[in-house]
């Protein structure tokens, strides 16, 4: 039976804020909903605000003069557009003000083993984005994949040299035996697998269900440097309540046997 693991982290509230991409991606969000989310991202000094492409001009307006970057999503959420369309969408997003581009792979091509297609698409988008001064995060959508697919994608993204690889969109719903749809999102199992098989230069983003400060600290402990979350303000408020401020603070993080065998999902 696996034993629990203890980690000691030294963090500040600013460190934690710069781990968070404020997710403003739900299809029902109105312009006012997005605007309020952008104001929160600015208030807390998060890493980015993650927005749908049509919201980029609003994000530019609301985040002007702040340290919060704009992170548009491309081919979101299912990655089914052609490569030409994804490249065009990414280029337009960067021109409009996007600094970090979260793209979704073609999941069907990955599952079918057409790795040349997958690699070519990621490379074209990465090239188009980086030559214009932005970076790419590649979304795998792990709920649809087996470990062997995740490992292969890590290898491809390491070869290309993307900035980040990312677990999920938060919308990769899988039909369950009872007929309902749900997702696991960022599991510790997949995050550890990605950290193990990606090059050290490739950062890891956890997305899809990282909802609490404890979740945030757990993924940080295993090497995750960014999370996509709607609950960013709640996490940072909880951090302040626990005494995490602008001065370095030591915190203890415990991963349970259940965490370590990868059954925990946030």
C-alpha positions, 0 to 999 in steps of 0.5 A, a space after each residue: 500500500 502506498 504511503 502518503 507524501 509530504 511536501 514543503 513549499 515556500 510561497 507568496 500570494 503573488 506566486 499563487 496568483 501568477 499560477 492562475 489563468 482566470 477561466 472565462 470560457 463558459 458558453 453562457 457567459 455574457 459580455 458583462 460576465 466576462 467583464 466582471 471576470 476580467 476585473 477580478 483577474 486584474 484585482 488579484 494580479 493573475 497570470 492571464 485571463 483566458 477568453 474566447 477570441 471575440 472577447 479579446 478587445 474587451 480584455 485589452 481594454 480592461 487589462 490595459 496597464 496591468 500585469 495580467 496577460 490575455 490568453 485566447 483559446 483556439 479550436 476550442 473546445 473540441 479541436 475539430 477545425 482544420 489546421 489552416 483555420 486553427 493557424 489563422 485563428 491563432 494568428 488573428 488572436 495574437 494580432 488582437 492582443 493575445 500573448 498566450 494561445 491555448 490550442 486544442 489538438 485534434 483528438 480523433 487524429 491522436 486516437 487514430 495514431 496519425 501522429 504526423 498530422 498531430 505534430 504538423 498541426 501543433 508545429 504550424 500553430 506554434 511557429 505562427 504564434 511564436 514568430 509574433 511574440 506569443 507562446 502556445 499551450 497545447 491542450 491534450 484533453 486527457 479524459 479521451 486519451 490513454 496514458 500511451 497517447 499522453 506520453 506520445 503527445 508529451 514527446 511531440 510537444 517536447 520535440 517542437 518546444 512548446 511553452 506549455 502542455 495542458 490537461 484539459 479544456 474543462 469541457 471534455 465530457 465523457 458519457 458514463 454508463 448511466 447515460 450522464 456526461 462528466 469529466 475528470 479533468 486534471 488528475 494527479 496521475 496525468 499531471 505526474 505522467 506529463 511532468 515525467 515525460 515532457 522536457 524540463 523546459 515544457 511547463 505543465 498547466 492543469 485545467 478542469 476542476 482545480 477548485 480549491 487552495 488545497 488543489 492548487 498547492 497539490 498540483 504545485 507540489 508535483 511540478 505544475 506551474 499554471 492552472 486554469 480555474 474559475 475559482 481563482 479569486 476563492 483560492 486566493 481569498 482562502 490563501 490570505 485567510 491562511 496567512 499567505 501574504 506578500 512575504 514568503 510563507 512555508 506551507 505543508 502539502 500532503 498527498 494521500 495514497 489515493 492521490 498518489 495512485 491517481 484516482 483523485 480528480 479535481 
